[in-house]
Amino acid sequence: MPTPDTAPDLTVELCGLTLSNPVIAASGCFGFGEEILPFYHPSLLGGISTKGLTLRPRQGNGGIRLHETRAGLMNSIGLQNPGVAAFVQTILPRIRGLTPCLIANVGGHEIADFVEAVGMVAAADVDMIELNISCPNIKCGGQAFGNRAGDAASVVRAVRPVCGKPLMVKLSPNADDLVGVALACEEAGADALSLVNTFNALAIDVHARRAVFDNVTAGLSGPAILPIALRMTRDVARAVKIPVVGMGGIETGEDVAAFIMAGARAVQVGTAGLVRPDALPVIVEELARFMAAEGIANLAQIRGIV
Amino acid sequence: MTTDLHVVQGNETVAPGIYRLSVGPSSPSAAVPAAVQPGQFHMLKTVAPEPLLPRPISIHEVTGDVLSFLYEVKGAGTRNLAALKPGDPLRVTGPLGRGFDVDALSGRILLVAGGIGIAPFRYLARALAEAGRTQVTLAAGFRSRPYGIEDFQPCVRDVRIATEDGSEGVKGRVTSLYSPRDFDVVVACGPVPMMRAVQQGCAEAGTRGILSMEARMACGVGLCLGCTIRTTTGMRRVCTDGPVFPGEEVFFDAHA
């Protein structure tokens, strides 16, 4: 037990990087880390996962992109991003100094695009790659790569040789067999896993008698998904040997502690930072207070205890 | 820009479903409020857990460190706002977005408001008057009884009113109140069909149009790309690239 005046140790080791705390800004909810500067400096966080990057620039989806639900938020942004070349050339130099753990999130719809994009980003000055395998695979009839173990493994195996940086694979909760996908990614060479991406969900405008979103379905995030994400994080953390970064609806420091107890090495926070711009550093402070109050000296003491 | 709890000072109904909310800093030692540009907005969220997201509300007036907002109750978020009483805490994040560039507005200026789109024009009209603009006209359209149009004079020299039910002013649409050729610049805020009509009139007349756009938002600070609109320079965020856009840059087909 630490003495009362000993500040708890929030540091986390992730794929050879030492994070000052386990709270990483989730991809798609933090831009490229610059927009938050009027509120706080992102170096207060364990790391940043960038907006999802694709080989070529993408305009993203038309129509409504957001729909609020009870305790949740549905989104259908459609990976609007400037493309990996623009990221490497113009954005990365601006944001490199914002965090010692800069994770470039890379998505794609074809394996060849994944390989080219990951190769370009991994050769640049980023600390880690997060592979978003939730995008529909055009060659497989629109089914997301992350939905089936074989598809997921084939992407990871393809990008592994061109990825000289730690490779974290972001899993979709919509997978047929999540633990099977996780094991397949580990076997194919992933250094870490992050989960969960958003839940495939549906909203209907009953007055207009049609789906709210042009794509009919959209991804659900926010506090509504926390208990399911927590269960999935535990399922995967118990099945694999590589680190698991948990996420899904985290709003408080105690939520972070729950994910660590479920076996997560670190966490990502997304939607909470949209609700309130300074949510993430507040969560870090809450976690430190929780640990101090509970006499937890470091996160290893509670990791995977449930 | 800051995010912190403010204290509600007043929250009165000014018309059916229309409220005027004023908030001040929670303590005298609170940070000096950032200068607010007309046309900027704040994200407002009560301490209630639901709805999850704050609501973007444009600035109506700034008096010292007191911010005023004129808003229409449209859903769960604004219903929560309407229930606020003096003394209640309210999370206020802002000022946000790119507002009106007062320096770039000169000559014969027309402000076109549709319904609650009147909200940002009070503060803009005052800023224009303080900048020495003397040829400002307000054209405001409402479904029924007008609101938020008091106190514009002497900042504007002419206030024109249209109501769809004819209860006050000219019966009909706000666009029937003016000819864009009579103005050097038209500044509009209102529902999308009105904005489309205003911009179309400006384009035909060769008059510069400036539009304050509205969109569903999550963060309000540029993080999520949820509030984008289609423009001649690609998908742009209403929250940080706007809400004020040059009219000729906005594509309206995506809003149909």
Interface residues (C-beta under 8 A of the other chain):
Chain A: G28 C29 F30 G31 E35 I36 P38 F39 K51 Q59 G60 G62 G63 I64 R65 L66 H67 E68 R70 A71 G72 L73 N75 I77 Q80 G222 P223 T271 G273 L274 V275 R276 P277 D278
Chain B: M1 T2 T3 K45 P49 E50 P51 L52 L53 P54 R91 T93 R216 M217 A218 C219 V221 G222 L223 C224 L225 G226 C227 T228 R230 G234 M235 T240 A254
